[in-house]
């Protein structure tokens, strides 16, 4: 998705960290309870210092929806997160993204036109009545709306297994592979192939049950037989940060710390996930660190700002990133104290800057997909 953030005025660009902190504090005091600031776990510390709540994308969107007294929701995250907040909050609430260029490369790897084209192609090969679209929450509102229209659901990294089980029509305690054969259902999972693949393996499926759908090729680069045989059609998308982690990173860390614990986000490749002690969401990684015994070495495969924050908060542990060449989420990194100060002082002056809105029709259908997820989990 292409966006343009206007350059900030010089008095923001030239302000010292101390000056920005003083101005942000003054704006927050003026706005009082009409304002809530949300900070995603991957944000800089200079931003997280002002967050009323920190969490993952969907958790923060739900938190925003519960703050009915807050007129303004400043979401320090990326574009799709602010969209989800706008979908879930009330019509009288205003959602703001401090920097419009804070997007998500993974979310941009699946757009509505490509997904609709894929659906049309698939309909010529299989019965799409038995094809259930599942979109990771890291996707645009119009894709969530597509899923809502076509009987699917949104998922997060923490509930993907439950949502996929639902999509396959499995009964409680039923063997997933046998259940999928019984129902004849299949899943179109987008935009992250790795979360889809790791979820399928966690349910007991194997490589023969999965195919990667390449939206740049006819029929996703597949033959008719591939589509008919696959239970999972995995969109060819990925997270630019999590794909950096390699098996050799894990092996080197374990060589240096034989008793270490390795925590891996499910957006990492399968080759990395199979070497981990825990494969889980951001919240699961945080919980695993918090439960680790003092003196434990913990290697983590996820975004570096979270890793550094966990290291600072748990000095009794050795917490490090598994990637020796540290790579932050470049789009998350765009949100800084300057942009936060700029939007807050705008609100004080009566100028709403960088409002994120989802049109009512799209929002209604996206809400259906999100509510299905909530009903499942």
Phi and psi in degrees as a GROMACS rama.xvg file:
@    title "Ramachandran Plot"
@    xaxis  label "Phi"
@    yaxis  label "Psi"
@TYPE xy
-96.7607  126.336  UNK-2
-135.41  159.13  UNK-3
-132.042  120.306  UNK-4
-98.1186  123.793  UNK-5
-65.2052  143.76  UNK-6
-59.7457  145.827  UNK-7
-75.988  150.897  UNK-8
-60.7356  156.496  UNK-9
-59.9492  -31.9165  UNK-10
-70.2987  -13.6189  UNK-11
-90.7248  -43.4291  UNK-12
-63.1557  -33.963  UNK-13
-94.335  -0.69523  UNK-14
-74.1521  143.875  UNK-15
-77.9763  160.829  UNK-16
-54.9474  -38.2846  UNK-17
-66.4511  -41.5595  UNK-18
-64.6481  -42.7615  UNK-19
-63.1336  -42.6462  UNK-20
-61.1057  -41.4909  UNK-21
-65.3838  -40.9538  UNK-22
-70.8303  -39.0186  UNK-23
-63.938  -43.4513  UNK-24
-60.4444  -41.7507  UNK-25
-65.6435  -41.8053  UNK-26
-65.5209  -43.3555  UNK-27
-60.9242  -41.4981  UNK-28
-64.0369  -40.3164  UNK-29
-65.2295  -42.6006  UNK-30
-76.6905  -26.9802  UNK-31
55.3944  -136.68  UNK-32
-74.0897  -5.50771  UNK-33
-75.5553  -8.48944  UNK-34
-119.433  139.015  UNK-35
-132.452  132.104  UNK-36
-109.943  126.753  UNK-37
-110.626  137.076  UNK-38
-124.734  116.532  UNK-39
-68.6762  150.476  UNK-40
-54.9363  -24.8124  UNK-41
-88.9219  2.68091  UNK-42
-74.3017  160.004  UNK-43
-62.6335  154.921  UNK-44
-63.733  -33.963  UNK-45
-65.3849  -20.6226  UNK-46
-92.6097  -44.9337  UNK-47
-60.9754  -24.8149  UNK-48
-59.418  -23.2711  UNK-49
-105.417  3.03348  UNK-50
-77.0543  132.712  UNK-51
-75.5603  -25.7427  UNK-52
-149.018  143.45  UNK-53
-121.873  149.047  UNK-54
173.455  -167.403  UNK-55
-85.8458  177.688  UNK-56
-62.6442  -48.5977  UNK-57
-74.4087  -36.418  UNK-58
-59.5181  -39.9489  UNK-59
-70.0497  -37.421  UNK-60
-63.0066  -41.1243  UNK-61
-66.8272  -38.3853  UNK-62
-60.2362  -43.8509  UNK-63
-60.3075  -42.0634  UNK-64
-63.6215  -26.6886  UNK-65
-81.8917  -12.852  UNK-66
-91.7483  68.9491  UNK-67
-65.2607  -22.4653  UNK-68
-82.0186  -11.4119  UNK-69
-86.0034  118.908  UNK-70
-76.3589  -35.6319  UNK-71
-119.307  129.334  UNK-72
-115.749  108.431  UNK-73
-96.3996  110.801  UNK-74
-99.4855  108.092  UNK-75
-88.6022  89.8918  UNK-76
-162.856  -130.943  UNK-77
-130.134  176.435  UNK-78
-58.7538  -47.1598  UNK-79
-64.143  -29.477  UNK-80
-66.7207  -44.0929  UNK-81
-64.2812  -36.4932  UNK-82
-61.5354  -46.3358  UNK-83
-60.1149  -38.6288  UNK-84
-64.0292  -40.5011  UNK-85
-65.8968  -35.9943  UNK-86
-64.4216  -39.0578  UNK-87
-91.3426  -21.3736  UNK-88
-82.3229  170.139  UNK-89
-76.0413  163.108  UNK-90
-65.327  -18.882  UNK-91
-93.3103  2.68875  UNK-92
-100.534  144.333  UNK-93
-113.026  123.872  UNK-94
-102.261  132.901  UNK-95
-127.912  136.617  UNK-96
-110.742  118.399  UNK-97
-58.3168  -30.769  UNK-98
-134.237  117.499  UNK-99
-66.9155  -18.4639  UNK-100
-84.4868  3.09296  UNK-101
-82.0607  87.954  UNK-102
-108.766  -157.911  UNK-103
-144.11  117.066  UNK-104
-63.0111  -35.4935  UNK-105
-64.1766  -47.7238  UNK-106
-58.4672  -35.3524  UNK-107
-74.3352  -9.67923  UNK-108
-78.4278  -10.5361  UNK-109
-129.837  113.714  UNK-110
-113.295  163.309  UNK-111
-58.6016  -43.4345  UNK-112
-60.1553  -43.5616  UNK-113
-67.8226  -40.3428  UNK-114
-68.7391  -40.8821  UNK-115
-63.9423  -38.6403  UNK-116
-64.6534  -41.1371  UNK-117
-62.5942  -42.5559  UNK-118
-60.9808  -42.6941  UNK-119
-64.1069  -42.2623  UNK-120
-64.2452  -42.8072  UNK-121
-65.1756  -32.4853  UNK-122
-65.5255  -19.5687  UNK-123
-84.2248  -7.64905  UNK-124
-116.436  -41.1237  UNK-125
-129.197  166.089  UNK-126
-76.8929  107.865  UNK-127
-70.6925  -8.06457  UNK-128
-65.4216  -21.0213  UNK-129
-107.58  10.305  UNK-130
-105.523  121.06  UNK-131
-110.774  119.641  UNK-132
-80.8709  133.151  UNK-133
-126.652  122.144  UNK-134
-111.643  134.997  UNK-135
-62.0327  146.924  UNK-136
-58.7715  -22.2611  UNK-137
-76.4969  66.7267  UNK-138
-154.44  162.003  UNK-139
-72.0883  161.689  UNK-140
-63.105  -34.8808  UNK-141
-69.8931  -26.3133  UNK-142
-74.8827  -36.7884  UNK-143
-61.8145  -37.7902  UNK-144
-65.7112  -40.3958  UNK-145
-56.737  -46.6737  UNK-146
-61.8185  -40.9775  UNK-147
-61.2084  -40.1209  UNK-148
-67.5131  -31.1729  UNK-149
-106.409  22.4952  UNK-150
78.6183  17.216  UNK-151
-102.323  -164.208  UNK-152
-148.369  160.406  UNK-153
-85.2246  156.016  UNK-154
-138.3  162.178  UNK-155
-114.39  173.909  UNK-156
-67.8141  -21.6609  UNK-157
-86.962  -23.9906  UNK-158
-119.112  13.779  UNK-159
-57.8286  -39.4435  UNK-160
-62.2564  -44.1948  UNK-161
-66.2042  -40.6856  UNK-162
-68.313  -41.677  UNK-163
-65.9504  -39.1821  UNK-164
-59.1678  -43.1823  UNK-165
-62.0484  -44.8449  UNK-166
-60.5703  -34.1821  UNK-167
-81.5946  -3.19286  UNK-168
71.8685  32.2979  UNK-169
-78.17  145.297  UNK-170
-84.2701  156.928  UNK-171
-55.6989  132.956  UNK-172
67.6977  9.6947  UNK-173
-79.1764  143.464  UNK-174
-61.6191  122.216  UNK-175
-59.4431  -42.4683  UNK-176
-66.6107  -46.886  UNK-177
-63.9353  -38.6872  UNK-178
-63.7514  -40.0042  UNK-179
-65.0752  -37.5308  UNK-180
-64.8354  -38.0975  UNK-181
-65.4423  -46.2243  UNK-182
-81.2901  -25.6111  UNK-183
72.3984  12.1957  UNK-184
-83.3802  154.73  UNK-185
-137.768  161.918  UNK-186
-119.425  131.907  UNK-187
-100.363  110.996  UNK-188
-111.169  124.883  UNK-189
-146.976  161.268  UNK-190
-94.1569  -3.13934  UNK-191
-104.281  111.159  UNK-192
-64.1797  -33.3009  UNK-193
-70.7059  -42.5163  UNK-194
-61.5879  -42.2192  UNK-195
-61.9592  -44.1408  UNK-196
-66.8695  -47.1186  UNK-197
-63.8283  -33.36  UNK-198
-68.2895  -43.2103  UNK-199
-62.2786  -44.3625  UNK-200
-62.3981  -39.8513  UNK-201
-61.2753  -27.6814  UNK-202
-86.1902  -5.47421  UNK-203
104.281  2.96431  UNK-204
-80.8724  162.932  UNK-205
-123.705  179.063  UNK-206
-54.4566  -38.2338  UNK-207
-62.6109  -18.2843  UNK-208
-86.2254  -3.83003  UNK-209
-124.145  146.013  UNK-210
-137.51  145.347  UNK-211
-91.288  129.247  UNK-212
-97.3732  114.827  UNK-213
-96.6745  107.804  UNK-214
-66.1604  -11.2629  UNK-215
-89.689  -1.47117  UNK-216
-122.009  153.096  UNK-217
-58.368  134.938  UNK-218
47.5791  38.0003  UNK-219
63.9512  17.93  UNK-220
78.0329  15.8322  UNK-221
-111.888  162.241  UNK-222
-91.7031  161.204  UNK-223
-53.747  -41.4774  UNK-224
-63.2351  -36.1576  UNK-225
-61.0014  -45.6562  UNK-226
-63.5723  -41.7688  UNK-227
-70.0824  -30.7389  UNK-228
-83.315  -24.1067  UNK-229
-79.5396  136.068  UNK-230
-87.4235  -29.7417  UNK-231
-122.057  123.499  UNK-232
-106.432  110.244  UNK-233
-102.877  118.125  UNK-234
-60.4108  139.41  UNK-235
-80.1023  78.3742  UNK-236
-137.603  164.839  UNK-237
-162.303  165.697  UNK-238
-92.1586  128.423  UNK-239
-65.4434  -25.2644  UNK-240
-82.134  -52.5017  UNK-241
-69.9171  -24.9615  UNK-242
-71.436  -14.2479  UNK-243
-69.9204  -26.0133  UNK-244
-73.2884  132.808  UNK-245
-123.529  158.095  UNK-246
-54.9005  -36.362  UNK-247
-65.0597  -25.5572  UNK-248
-64.6196  -44.0905  UNK-249
-65.7422  -44.4798  UNK-250
-62.3885  -41.4051  UNK-251
-65.4515  -41.4923  UNK-252
-63.8781  -43.4351  UNK-253
-67.243  -32.2349  UNK-254
-65.435  -34.8741  UNK-255
-82.626  -27.709  UNK-256
-134.53  81.2033  UNK-257
-57.8626  -28.3216  UNK-258
-99.6316  18.3284  UNK-259
-73.0003  164.158  UNK-260
-112.12  131.847  UNK-261
-112.446  123.417  UNK-262
-116.154  127.777  UNK-263
-130.923  133.885  UNK-264
-76.1981  143.067  UNK-265
-70.4422  -1.40692  UNK-266
-79.2843  -5.75629  UNK-267
-77.0259  163.126  UNK-268
-65.9324  160.567  UNK-269
-61.0054  -37.4144  UNK-270
-60.3765  -33.1087  UNK-271
-81.0251  -41.8313  UNK-272
-59.9708  -37.4018  UNK-273
-69.4953  -14.9938  UNK-274
-93.8786  -2.91282  UNK-275
-89.1772  156.11  UNK-276
-81.9039  -35.0548  UNK-277
-135.03  128.702  UNK-278
-114.075  112.592  UNK-279
-161.787  171.12  UNK-280
-64.2636  173.593  UNK-281
-55.184  -45.2141  UNK-282
-64.2854  -36.9923  UNK-283
-66.9443  -38.201  UNK-284
-64.0083  -45.2158  UNK-285
-59.6952  -44.4818  UNK-286
-63.2595  -38.5742  UNK-287
-66.4701  -38.3449  UNK-288
-65.0555  -44.4447  UNK-289
-64.1566  -26.5185  UNK-290
-94.6559  -3.11826  UNK-291
-69.2897  144.857  UNK-292
-71.8115  145.582  UNK-293
-52.8996  140.232  UNK-294
90.1534  -7.5333  UNK-295
-70.8917  139.755  UNK-296
-91.6258  127.978  UNK-297
-123.025  119.695  UNK-298
-103.21  129.357  UNK-299
-123.307  134.79  UNK-300
-107.553  83.3336  UNK-301
-162.476  -172.168  UNK-302
-62.701  141.635  UNK-303
-69.0143  -31.4453  UNK-304
-64.0459  -38.4827  UNK-305
-66.8442  -42.0487  UNK-306
-60.9271  -46.0418  UNK-307
-62.4379  -40.0122  UNK-308
-65.633  -41.5572  UNK-309
-64.1812  -38.0388  UNK-310
-63.2411  -42.0441  UNK-311
-66.305  -36.6252  UNK-312
-80.9897  -13.6332  UNK-313
-131.883  70.3707  UNK-314
-65.4082  -13.8121  UNK-315
-81.9513  -3.06628  UNK-316
-115.979  161.117  UNK-317
-102.862  100.783  UNK-318
-110.266  118.826  UNK-319
-136.857  158.99  UNK-320
-79.4228  141.273  UNK-321
-74.2707  -17.1798  UNK-322
-89.7454  115.507  UNK-323
-69.1425  -22.4089  UNK-324
-104.061  91.5935  UNK-325
-60.2758  131.453  UNK-326
-130.929  107.562  UNK-327
-75.2531  164.165  UNK-328
-71.0659  108.97  UNK-329
-63.8621  -29.3915  UNK-330
-81.2378  -39.8174  UNK-331
-59.3524  -35.9972  UNK-332
-66.1162  -15.6782  UNK-333
-68.1676  -30.0272  UNK-334
-73.1883  124.267  UNK-335
-140.55  179.799  UNK-336
-62.9285  -31.5909  UNK-337
-62.3684  -49.0716  UNK-338
-68.6293  -37.5132  UNK-339
-62.6614  -44.8447  UNK-340
-60.9744  -41.8189  UNK-341
-61.1923  -45.4993  UNK-342
-72.353  -35.2519  UNK-343
-69.0533  -42.9206  UNK-344
-67.9707  -28.2959  UNK-345
-62.5526  -43.6446  UNK-346
-62.4368  -40.244  UNK-347
-60.2113  -36.4234  UNK-348
-84.8529  0.551414  UNK-349
83.4096  16.1255  UNK-350
-113.096  108.651  UNK-351
-82.9422  112.602  UNK-352
-105.992  136.014  UNK-353
62.7212  42.8109  UNK-354
-70.3338  138.767  UNK-355
-107.836  122.624  UNK-356
-130.168  144.091  UNK-357
-114.307  130.157  UNK-358
-61.6248  150.604  UNK-359
-56.6659  -39.5796  UNK-360
-64.9056  -47.0366  UNK-361
-63.3404  -42.718  UNK-362
-61.1606  -40.5626  UNK-363
-63.8337  -43.6975  UNK-364
-72.0934  -36.8169  UNK-365
-63.9413  -37.6763  UNK-366
-63.6856  -34.8026  UNK-367
-58.6004  -46.7584  UNK-368
-66.2909  -38.0298  UNK-369
-69.8546  -39.2355  UNK-370
-69.3065  -31.9884  UNK-371
-60.781  -44.0259  UNK-372
-57.6902  -45.7983  UNK-373
-63.6692  -37.0586  UNK-374
-68.608  -33.0944  UNK-375
-71.8484  -41.1887  UNK-376
